């Protein structure tokens, strides 16, 4: 007989941990490592959450049911909130910084909607809109109307002259069915890892297109290899056993791995005979072995977790996006040049403004130390088109010395008028962990 007035457990309304609340609580923990005060971190995180919307972020970052070890790929903004590691917090602070700088710019509401629809393209637009404003740009407009009913990304005045910019991030998409099968393969493999009390590193080198039949065979191999690793560990607990299995579908490596901090660096241990030794995998997933409370840092610390098992896969030639990075650099730059030329129309206006492009592409690094490559691209895009003042080739990269992402910039400017002023380009250089004006 129960106590009078008390309700049974089934009568209570169950509540889950709000990911946005956990995210807000975790952010100040990284203030010291980023060289910032907790007040600055709180301000920029509040701007980030308020501008995008707490409810929208909560939905985008909500975890899947416990029976599924990993979700299908989240929206990048949801990933920032749900993971809340040092790089994710830094990215949220970066966005807060940009939104703070551009809060009064015309059409900011339209850009916030675009941030949810085309995250990386819009991030580039915000990043350089903020940088141009910091450098001294005035009357900055987001999404200004261009010729033929189009919209540009940015328009501003600098040293008495009006400029119009288009921000472009070329994308190379993997087919939807391939991505779906990779996500399912990762889920099934990490479900196996959940059955062991240690961290497992699972690496797969595929020989063909991932299919349902191939997934079943690979999962069976991962299961056998994981069991062998566990048996070897039971006999020698202090060792890091590894098992390699090969077949017509692909090669599977399962290794006892090291615990990694949530949101930390991706470390995939592999068998010494595994073909790929670098970190150039085509798909990566990670699943926690610890409890949600431990991951959140509310009732425990990330460092106290049991660890995070992880999965990486390499696709065969013709299926993965990285193929272009292995082709002849000059051919790759020629192809990129044609893509860039197709975007010039969105920076065209009827008012005679000088126009230029900001292009975030991995090929930017191909220009380092080889001015002849940059010169060919400059002539193709800048010199050959009327009214083009320059091309800023950039690459978004993690800057460990700054504790944030930044941009490697290679300016390709017109040799004479119209041209971008050197003072404008120099002012784009990355500064500290947060440019708080």
ABEGO torsion letter per residue (X at the ends): XBBBGBBBAAABBBBBBBAAAAAAAAAAAAAAAAGBBAAAAAAAAAAAAAAAEAAAAAAAABBBBAABABBBBBBAAAAAAAAGBAAAAAAAAAAAAAAAAAAABBGAAAAAAAAAABAAAAAAAAAAAAAAAAAGBBGBBBGBBBBGGBBBABBBBBGGBBBBBBBBBBBBBBBAAAAAAAAAAAAAAAAAAAABABBBBBBBBBABBBBAAAAAAAAAAAAAAAAAAAAAAAABAABBBBBBBBBAAEBBBBBBBBBBBBGBBBBBBBBAABABABAABABBBBBBABBAAAAAGAABBAAABAEBBBBBBBBBBGABAAAAAABBAAAAAAAAAAAAAAAAAAABBAAGBBBBBBBBBAAAAAABGBAAAAAAAAAAAAAABBGBAEBBBBBBBBBAAAGBBBBBBBBBBBABOBBBBAAAAAAABBBBABBBX
